Structure formats: C-alpha cells, structure tokens
Amino acid sequence: EGAEMSVVCLTDFEAHARERLSKSTWDYIEGGAGEGFTRDDNIAAFKKIRLRPRYLRDVSQVDTRTTIQGEEISAPICIAPTGFHCLAWPDGETSTARAAQAAGLCYITSTYASRTLEDIVAAAPRGFRWFQLYVQPDRQLNKQLVQRVESLGFRALVITVDVPKLGNRRHDIRNQLNLKTNLLLKDLRSPQERNSMPYLQMSPIDSSFCWEDLSWFRTITQLPIILKGILTKEDAELAVKHNVQGIIVSNHGGRQLDDVPASVDALPEVVAAVKGKLEVYLDGGVRTGNDVLKALALGAKCVFLGRPVLWGLACKGEHGVGEVLNILKDEFHTSMALTGCRSVAEINQDLIQFSRL
Ligand SMILES: Cc1cc2nc3c(=O)[nH]c(=O)nc-3n(C[C@H](O)[C@H](O)[C@H](O)COP(=O)(O)O)c2cc1C
C-alpha cells in the first residue's frame, strides 16, 4: 500500500482516478467532443461568476435540504446518468446506487448501465432513482423499458435529447474504443422477454425522435418526464408547451456538440423562458460547493454530477462515491453559511455577479 491518499476535494479524486484507470477508459470518461472547448468552458464559466456574501445573519443552522419533483433530497446535488460504471469499478452501478441511497440523493440510472436494473434496485431498495432513456428505434422496447422502470420504483423518466447521434470523440476514435465488444451490456428487455442469446449489441439511439413523439410517452407512463440536454430558450418554450415536468440544462459534459455554451451560461435563458412552469436543473462542470450555489442562484433547483462520481467509483467504489458526495455536500454547506444562506430557498441572484474578465 502506497502513501495514504489525501483526498479533500473533487479534483483530488480526479488525479487519483487517473492513476487507477487504463488510458482508454480514462480518455472515454474525461474526453469531450471536437476540440474539447465546451468541456473546458463548463468549468471556466463557473469561475467567471463572483459571489456577493451577506454577513451577520445567524448561520448557526444551515439546512441544505430541498425537493425535486416534490421529493426531498438531502442537498441539491444528485448523480447524472453516466454509462458503464463497471469500467470504473467491478460492481459498477450497484455501488453507485448504495452510495446515493446513503447520501439521501437522487441517482439517475443510465440506459447504458452495465448492471441490470433489477440488480441496481436490489442493491439499494430505498434509494431515490430516476431513469435516463436513450429512445430506442423499437417502440415496443421503449414501452417495455419504461413500464419496467416504473414498476421497479424509478420516479421519473429522463429523456436525453442531445444524442440524435454520437458526438465526435477524437480520443475514443484514436483508442479504437469499442464498448460493444469490451463490455457485456445488460439486456434492455425485461427478464421474461429475454431469450437465451446474450444481448451484446449496443442498442442504437432513435435519431428520428422529435417533439411530436413525446405525447406517445405520455400514453405509456405516469412518470414525470424530464428532458436532458436543453440549451436554448426556444427549446425550453417547446418543453413547456409539451407539458414536460423538468429540464436538465446540459451539454452532455461537452461530449456531444462542441462550441455550445457552458451549461451555467445557458442556464439563465432557459430559466427565464420557462417562467416557473417547470423545474430546471443543471449538469456540467460542477466541482465545488460554490459551483452548486452559483447554479442555484441562477435558478437551478438542483445540480447533477457526471465525471466526479466516476472518479469516486474508480478510487474506492461505493465509498469513493460516498466521499465525493459528502465532500461536495460539506462544501455547499460552507458556501451557504459564508454567503449568509440558512435555507436553499434563500439562495437568489443577489448572491452573484458576473466578472468582466
Ligand atoms: C463517461 C460518461 C458517460 C456518460 N453517459 C451518459 C449516458 O449514458 N446518458 C446521458 O444522458 N448522459 C451521459 N453522460 C453525460 C452526463 O449525464 C452529464 O451530462 C455530464 O457528465 C455532466 O458533466 P460533468 O461530467 O462535467 O459533471 C455521460 C458522461 C460521461 C462523462
């Protein structure tokens, strides 16, 4: 055993994760699309926002709890859907699910989970979970999948809209990364529907899926529908018009279309467009408690973490994810106290200013 690893912030986990993962896995997790401009801008944009702290407000009691879609979470920090957790840690998604349950946060499980949905639920039966769907070309498969996640107790359907096709990820092309053959993907079909053949094919995404098709999902599920990957006021208005319950402002961690705005820069226009008619969340580049506070000040109800969860998993499995979540929750508590916020409801635009740099 080497030197005791000292991890006190999320970027410490990043450095340790890098040492533990193969080059191709590291590149797959970290990489952005194209030139990686948006991937980096997700981080840089948070740094252009300054805080305006208020003092002498009795912050002896700071409450980080809030709700999403009416359900309580211990802090506005949840887990974004990311695929293939078994790449980072042998147990994969069951470890993530346990850590999320222990932290009292929502875990959005990906269509590309590398454990079965049944295993994930069994590992953390009291966990609060949403399911992220990549719409499949086969309507029946979508229907089976959605009804299965609903009966398994997932509480919302998150439809990712920014992947009508995969972004251009140069590292993965250079590394000839092939997730189809490297990983035994779980079978998307329900246990009853499976035949004895393993479902090795990476299921394709339906690139014809469009706004008009959302109403079909309404007919097959009672779950709230959340659209992940909206970046413009035009699409935000359409989301309101189509009666979805939430939007995750996201650029997929800069992995899809490069040269789009950082998530936190796109957030204000989306928040303004929806006029409070649905909840707006954010993911992309959240690495510190201050980042969480800034996103909430700009109108996000909660933020989601992508890569940091995978760093935690790669370092120490369930315990690593737990540490990542707890470090960020502690930092956010400090951010609230030092800006004079006793409750999440007190976080508003007056707490921030944009730097002219
Ligand atoms: C390795 C990896 C896999 C991902 N897989 C998915 C996925 O299966 N579905 C999805 O909607 N988003 C996926 N995303 C995007 C994340 O949900 C999220 O938008 C992004 O990672 C947030 O940025 P951050 O990594 O800077 O926190 C993935 C991201 C990464 C890094």
The ligand as a Tripos MOL2 file, in Angstrom:
@<TRIPOS>MOLECULE
LIG
   31    33     1     0     0
SMALL
NO_CHARGES

@<TRIPOS>ATOM
      1 C1        -18.3520    8.6730  -19.0930 C.3       1 LIG1
      2 C2        -19.6480    9.4070  -19.2880 C.ar      1 LIG1
      3 C3        -20.7730    8.6990  -19.6840 C.ar      1 LIG1
      4 C4        -21.9910    9.3530  -19.8660 C.ar      1 LIG1
      5 N1        -23.0960    8.6160  -20.1910 N.ar      1 LIG1
      6 C5        -24.2940    9.2410  -20.3010 C.ar      1 LIG1
      7 C6        -25.4710    8.4880  -20.5320 C.ar      1 LIG1
      8 O1        -25.4510    7.2670  -20.6150 O.2       1 LIG1
      9 N2        -26.6410    9.1660  -20.6630 N.ar      1 LIG1
     10 C7        -26.7100   10.5290  -20.5530 C.ar      1 LIG1
     11 O2        -27.7960   11.0950  -20.6780 O.2       1 LIG1
     12 N3        -25.6150   11.2680  -20.2970 N.ar      1 LIG1
     13 C8        -24.4110   10.6520  -20.1600 C.ar      1 LIG1
     14 N4        -23.3050   11.4050  -19.8630 N.ar      1 LIG1
     15 C9        -23.4310   12.8610  -19.6290 C.3       1 LIG1
     16 C10       -23.7050   13.1450  -18.1520 C.3       1 LIG1
     17 O3        -25.0070   12.7650  -17.7810 O.3       1 LIG1
     18 C11       -23.5760   14.6350  -17.8170 C.3       1 LIG1
     19 O4        -24.3570   15.3900  -18.7140 O.3       1 LIG1
     20 C12       -22.1610   15.1820  -17.8310 C.3       1 LIG1
     21 O5        -21.2120   14.1970  -17.4980 O.3       1 LIG1
     22 C13       -22.0870   16.3360  -16.8260 C.3       1 LIG1
     23 O6        -20.8600   16.9540  -16.8470 O.3       1 LIG1
     24 P1        -19.6800   16.6670  -15.7740 P.3       1 LIG1
     25 O7        -19.0880   15.3570  -16.1650 O.co2     1 LIG1
     26 O8        -18.7770   17.8210  -16.0130 O.co2     1 LIG1
     27 O9        -20.2640   16.6580  -14.3680 O.co2     1 LIG1
     28 C14       -22.0740   10.7640  -19.6810 C.ar      1 LIG1
     29 C15       -20.9420   11.4620  -19.2730 C.ar      1 LIG1
     30 C16       -19.7390   10.8100  -19.0720 C.ar      1 LIG1
     31 C17       -18.5490   11.6000  -18.6040 C.3       1 LIG1
@<TRIPOS>BOND
     1     1     2 1
     2     2     3 ar
     3     2    30 ar
     4     3     4 ar
     5     4     5 ar
     6     4    28 ar
     7     5     6 ar
     8     6     7 ar
     9     6    13 1
    10     7     8 2
    11     7     9 ar
    12     9    10 ar
    13    10    11 2
    14    10    12 ar
    15    12    13 ar
    16    13    14 ar
    17    14    15 1
    18    14    28 ar
    19    15    16 1
    20    16    17 1
    21    16    18 1
    22    18    19 1
    23    18    20 1
    24    20    21 1
    25    20    22 1
    26    22    23 1
    27    23    24 1
    28    24    25 2
    29    24    26 1
    30    24    27 1
    31    28    29 ar
    32    29    30 ar
    33    30    31 1
@<TRIPOS>SUBSTRUCTURE
     1 LIG1         1 GROUP 0 **** ****
